[in-house]
Each structure stands twice: as C-alpha cells, then as structure tokens.
Amino acid sequence: MSILRLSNVTKSFGGTEVLRGIDLDISRGEMICLIGASGSGKSTLLRCINLLESIEDGEIWFNETDISLPQITPQPIRQKIGLVFQSFNLFPHMTALENVLLAPRRVFKKTRAELLPEVTALFESFNLSDRMHAYPDQLSGGQQQRVAIARALAMRPEIMLFDEVTSALDPELVSEVLDVLRVLKSQHMTMILATHEMGFAKEAADRICVLDAGKIIEEGSPAQIFGTPKSERTRKFLASVL
C-alpha cells in the first residue's frame, strides 16, 4: 500500500532546475536508498518531501493528501515525516534526554513522566541508556547522531528521511548509526535515505533510486542496480565509488 507518491516534482533555485520531473511511489514499510553524485538532487528531494522547500510543479501525496498545496500547514506534516540531517543540531545546554523530550512534550501536551517510558525505550534500543543524562559535548559523533534519530522518532513519525546521516562521522562510528537503521528496518519503518554508503544500500535497501542532474535515471532492486545497471551513467557512478 502506497504511503507516499511523488508525481512530476520539479524544483528550481535561481533559475536552475535541481529536480526535474521526479516520479516516485513508496510503499509502507519500504526502505528506499537514493544514490548519486553530490549535487544530483538527493538532499533537495528529501527537503521537498518534508516541506522545508516548496516545489514549482508536480504533486506530493502523503496518505492520500496532496501536501504540496500552498494552503497546507507544514508543521503537522513534519511531525509525520521526520528528517534527520548530516549535522546533529542538538541543543548544547540540554542533556540527550532533554533534547529528545522537548518536542513531544510541546506537541503532545504530555508530562515528562508520561513520556519517559517511551523515550527510555528508544535510548535502550539504540544502546544509549547510559548516555541519557550526558550533554552533547560529552557524546561521540555517532552517539549524537543516534540521539538525533531518537529525537525524530519520539514524534512517532510514519516516514523517516535521512540525509547523508553518516557523512559527518569518523569511519569507525558509521556502523553505530547504520545499526540503528537496521533496527528501524526490522520494525518496518518506512525510510528514504540519501546515502554514499554503497555497501549498506546493497545490503539493506528494498529499492535503489539513482539520481543524476535532478532526475531519477534508474531504479530497481539492489541486485539489479549493483549487478546489472541499465544506464551508462549509473555504471560510471558505481565504478567511481565502489
């Protein structure tokens, strides 16, 4: 069953088209990996889905509602479609626990005590129980990114978007964050990832979309994209990164 559908999505910055007629249909519980060279439009696509950027043309349907319409209020949509960035954006004066509790307390109008069991379970599932009361500068990059993911999940989203969430991490910390994504996949969370982690995409994705110059030039299973790519541009890209 489709949870998100993009039809002819177009986006420009200063007269330059960065997304050119994107069509994409995403099923509930599916993990989609967006791959492609820097500047191919992956991050912009995620920002348009999350309504951080408006589109010039096309439609974005979420649960049978066109969320690209100008009259749509973005905040309720962003609660249902979480976005985690490369940078962690944690409040430095708050502990990890306080960072995660902040938004759900305001939005759901619940007390700290009411939310604590659910949030504590998030920290436990990400192996962060002993770091709940640490401040961001006391955490490693991998731990900070896991807290950022927990913060987004505390809003009980239906879809999670990840924009190169491992690119700011030291190589030895990347696996910590990828393990979190594996946990979410096992829980059937619908996810769209812009990533340069080709090994992870090959292992974990249900479907790969290859972007080039703002267009999806090829999509298919990991076995098809990595084994027998149809596009010459895809073959050149994979040759350069593998």
FENUR-V149703 format. One record per residue. N is the residue number from 1. RES is the residue in three letters. SS is DSSP state (alpha for helix, beta for strand, coil for the rest). OMEGA is omega in whole degrees, -180 to 180 (NA if undefined). NEAR is the number of other C-alpha atoms within 8 Angstrom. Layout:
BEGIN
n->{N | N}
res->{RES | RES}
ss->{SS | SS}
omega->{OMEGA | OMEGA}
near->{NEAR | NEAR}
END
This chain:
BEGIN
n->{1 | 2 | 3 | 4 | 5 | 6 | 7 | 8 | 9 | 10 | 11 | 12 | 13 | 14 | 15 | 16 | 17 | 18 | 19 | 20 | 21 | 22 | 23 | 24 | 25 | 26 | 27 | 28 | 29 | 30 | 31 | 32 | 33 | 34 | 35 | 36 | 37 | 38 | 39 | 40 | 41 | 42 | 43 | 44 | 45 | 46 | 47 | 48 | 49 | 50 | 51 | 52 | 53 | 54 | 55 | 56 | 57 | 58 | 59 | 60 | 61 | 62 | 63 | 64 | 65 | 66 | 67 | 68 | 69 | 70 | 71 | 72 | 73 | 74 | 75 | 76 | 77 | 78 | 79 | 80 | 81 | 82 | 83 | 84 | 85 | 86 | 87 | 88 | 89 | 90 | 91 | 92 | 93 | 94 | 95 | 96 | 97 | 98 | 99 | 100 | 101 | 102 | 103 | 104 | 105 | 106 | 107 | 108 | 109 | 110 | 111 | 112 | 113 | 114 | 115 | 116 | 117 | 118 | 119 | 120 | 121 | 122 | 123 | 124 | 125 | 126 | 127 | 128 | 129 | 130 | 131 | 132 | 133 | 134 | 135 | 136 | 137 | 138 | 139 | 140 | 141 | 142 | 143 | 144 | 145 | 146 | 147 | 148 | 149 | 150 | 151 | 152 | 153 | 154 | 155 | 156 | 157 | 158 | 159 | 160 | 161 | 162 | 163 | 164 | 165 | 166 | 167 | 168 | 169 | 170 | 171 | 172 | 173 | 174 | 175 | 176 | 177 | 178 | 179 | 180 | 181 | 182 | 183 | 184 | 185 | 186 | 187 | 188 | 189 | 190 | 191 | 192 | 193 | 194 | 195 | 196 | 197 | 198 | 199 | 200 | 201 | 202 | 203 | 204 | 205 | 206 | 207 | 208 | 209 | 210 | 211 | 212 | 213 | 214 | 215 | 216 | 217 | 218 | 219 | 220 | 221 | 222 | 223 | 224 | 225 | 226 | 227 | 228 | 229 | 230 | 231 | 232 | 233 | 234 | 235 | 236 | 237 | 238 | 239 | 240 | 241 | 242}
res->{MET | SER | ILE | LEU | ARG | LEU | SER | ASN | VAL | THR | LYS | SER | PHE | GLY | GLY | THR | GLU | VAL | LEU | ARG | GLY | ILE | ASP | LEU | ASP | ILE | SER | ARG | GLY | GLU | MET | ILE | CYS | LEU | ILE | GLY | ALA | SER | GLY | SER | GLY | LYS | SER | THR | LEU | LEU | ARG | CYS | ILE | ASN | LEU | LEU | GLU | SER | ILE | GLU | ASP | GLY | GLU | ILE | TRP | PHE | ASN | GLU | THR | ASP | ILE | SER | LEU | PRO | GLN | ILE | THR | PRO | GLN | PRO | ILE | ARG | GLN | LYS | ILE | GLY | LEU | VAL | PHE | GLN | SER | PHE | ASN | LEU | PHE | PRO | HIS | MET | THR | ALA | LEU | GLU | ASN | VAL | LEU | LEU | ALA | PRO | ARG | ARG | VAL | PHE | LYS | LYS | THR | ARG | ALA | GLU | LEU | LEU | PRO | GLU | VAL | THR | ALA | LEU | PHE | GLU | SER | PHE | ASN | LEU | SER | ASP | ARG | MET | HIS | ALA | TYR | PRO | ASP | GLN | LEU | SER | GLY | GLY | GLN | GLN | GLN | ARG | VAL | ALA | ILE | ALA | ARG | ALA | LEU | ALA | MET | ARG | PRO | GLU | ILE | MET | LEU | PHE | ASP | GLU | VAL | THR | SER | ALA | LEU | ASP | PRO | GLU | LEU | VAL | SER | GLU | VAL | LEU | ASP | VAL | LEU | ARG | VAL | LEU | LYS | SER | GLN | HIS | MET | THR | MET | ILE | LEU | ALA | THR | HIS | GLU | MET | GLY | PHE | ALA | LYS | GLU | ALA | ALA | ASP | ARG | ILE | CYS | VAL | LEU | ASP | ALA | GLY | LYS | ILE | ILE | GLU | GLU | GLY | SER | PRO | ALA | GLN | ILE | PHE | GLY | THR | PRO | LYS | SER | GLU | ARG | THR | ARG | LYS | PHE | LEU | ALA | SER | VAL | LEU}
ss->{coil | beta | beta | beta | beta | beta | beta | beta | beta | beta | beta | beta | beta | coil | coil | beta | beta | beta | beta | beta | beta | beta | beta | beta | beta | beta | beta | coil | coil | coil | beta | beta | beta | beta | beta | coil | coil | coil | coil | coil | coil | alpha | alpha | alpha | alpha | alpha | alpha | alpha | alpha | coil | coil | coil | coil | coil | coil | coil | beta | beta | beta | beta | beta | beta | coil | coil | beta | beta | coil | coil | coil | coil | coil | coil | coil | alpha | alpha | alpha | alpha | alpha | alpha | alpha | beta | beta | beta | beta | coil | coil | coil | coil | coil | coil | coil | coil | coil | coil | beta | alpha | alpha | alpha | alpha | alpha | alpha | alpha | alpha | alpha | alpha | alpha | alpha | alpha | coil | coil | coil | alpha | alpha | alpha | alpha | alpha | alpha | alpha | alpha | alpha | alpha | alpha | alpha | alpha | alpha | coil | coil | coil | alpha | alpha | alpha | coil | coil | coil | beta | alpha | alpha | alpha | coil | coil | alpha | alpha | alpha | alpha | alpha | alpha | alpha | alpha | alpha | alpha | alpha | alpha | alpha | coil | coil | coil | coil | coil | beta | beta | beta | beta | beta | coil | coil | coil | coil | coil | coil | coil | alpha | alpha | alpha | alpha | alpha | alpha | alpha | alpha | alpha | alpha | alpha | alpha | alpha | alpha | alpha | alpha | coil | coil | coil | beta | beta | beta | beta | beta | coil | coil | coil | alpha | alpha | alpha | alpha | alpha | alpha | alpha | coil | coil | beta | beta | beta | beta | beta | beta | coil | coil | beta | beta | beta | beta | beta | beta | coil | alpha | alpha | alpha | alpha | alpha | alpha | coil | coil | coil | coil | alpha | alpha | alpha | alpha | alpha | alpha | alpha | alpha | alpha | alpha | coil}
omega->{-176 | 176 | -177 | -180 | 177 | -179 | 176 | -177 | -177 | -180 | 178 | 170 | 177 | 179 | 179 | 178 | 178 | 169 | -173 | 174 | -179 | 172 | -178 | -180 | -174 | 180 | 178 | 179 | -178 | 172 | 179 | 174 | 175 | 178 | -178 | -178 | 174 | -179 | -178 | 176 | -175 | -177 | 179 | 179 | 179 | -179 | 176 | 178 | -180 | 179 | 171 | 174 | 175 | -180 | 179 | -176 | 178 | -177 | 173 | -178 | 177 | -177 | 175 | 173 | 177 | -175 | 179 | 180 | -176 | -176 | -180 | 174 | -170 | -171 | 178 | 178 | -179 | 175 | -178 | 179 | -177 | 179 | 177 | -173 | 173 | 180 | -170 | 176 | 175 | 176 | -173 | -177 | -180 | 174 | 177 | 180 | -179 | 177 | -177 | -177 | -169 | -175 | -180 | 177 | -179 | -173 | -176 | 179 | 179 | 179 | 176 | -178 | -180 | -177 | -170 | -180 | -180 | -178 | 177 | 178 | 176 | 179 | 179 | -177 | 179 | 179 | -179 | -176 | -177 | -178 | -176 | -175 | 176 | 175 | -176 | -178 | 176 | -178 | 173 | 178 | 179 | 178 | 178 | -180 | 177 | 175 | 178 | 177 | 177 | 179 | 179 | -179 | 179 | 177 | 177 | -179 | 173 | 179 | 174 | 176 | -179 | -177 | 177 | -171 | 179 | -170 | -180 | -174 | 170 | -175 | -177 | -180 | -176 | -175 | 178 | -177 | 178 | 177 | 176 | 179 | 177 | 177 | -179 | 178 | 179 | 178 | 176 | 173 | 174 | -174 | 171 | -176 | 163 | -172 | 170 | -180 | -173 | 179 | 178 | 179 | -179 | -177 | -164 | -173 | 169 | -178 | 177 | 172 | 180 | 179 | 175 | 178 | 174 | 179 | 170 | -175 | -179 | 173 | -179 | 178 | 175 | -179 | -179 | -176 | -177 | -177 | -177 | 180 | -177 | -174 | 176 | 178 | 176 | -179 | 180 | 180 | -178 | 178 | -177 | -175 | -178 | NA}
near->{4 | 9 | 11 | 11 | 12 | 13 | 11 | 11 | 16 | 14 | 12 | 11 | 7 | 4 | 5 | 6 | 10 | 13 | 15 | 11 | 10 | 13 | 10 | 7 | 8 | 10 | 10 | 10 | 9 | 12 | 14 | 13 | 13 | 13 | 12 | 11 | 8 | 5 | 6 | 12 | 14 | 13 | 8 | 10 | 9 | 14 | 10 | 11 | 9 | 12 | 11 | 7 | 8 | 8 | 11 | 8 | 8 | 11 | 12 | 13 | 13 | 10 | 7 | 6 | 6 | 9 | 10 | 11 | 7 | 4 | 4 | 7 | 6 | 7 | 6 | 7 | 11 | 11 | 10 | 11 | 13 | 15 | 12 | 13 | 9 | 10 | 7 | 9 | 5 | 8 | 7 | 8 | 5 | 10 | 12 | 13 | 10 | 8 | 11 | 15 | 14 | 8 | 8 | 13 | 12 | 8 | 6 | 6 | 7 | 9 | 7 | 8 | 6 | 7 | 12 | 9 | 8 | 8 | 13 | 9 | 8 | 10 | 13 | 9 | 7 | 9 | 7 | 10 | 9 | 6 | 8 | 10 | 8 | 9 | 11 | 12 | 6 | 6 | 11 | 7 | 10 | 12 | 10 | 12 | 12 | 12 | 11 | 13 | 9 | 12 | 11 | 13 | 9 | 13 | 11 | 8 | 12 | 9 | 11 | 13 | 12 | 13 | 13 | 11 | 13 | 9 | 7 | 8 | 9 | 7 | 6 | 5 | 10 | 11 | 8 | 10 | 13 | 10 | 8 | 10 | 8 | 9 | 8 | 9 | 12 | 7 | 6 | 9 | 14 | 13 | 13 | 13 | 12 | 13 | 12 | 8 | 6 | 9 | 6 | 9 | 12 | 10 | 7 | 8 | 13 | 9 | 12 | 15 | 13 | 12 | 16 | 11 | 9 | 13 | 12 | 11 | 10 | 11 | 10 | 9 | 10 | 14 | 8 | 9 | 13 | 9 | 7 | 7 | 10 | 8 | 8 | 7 | 6 | 12 | 10 | 8 | 10 | 9 | 7 | 6 | 6 | 5}
END
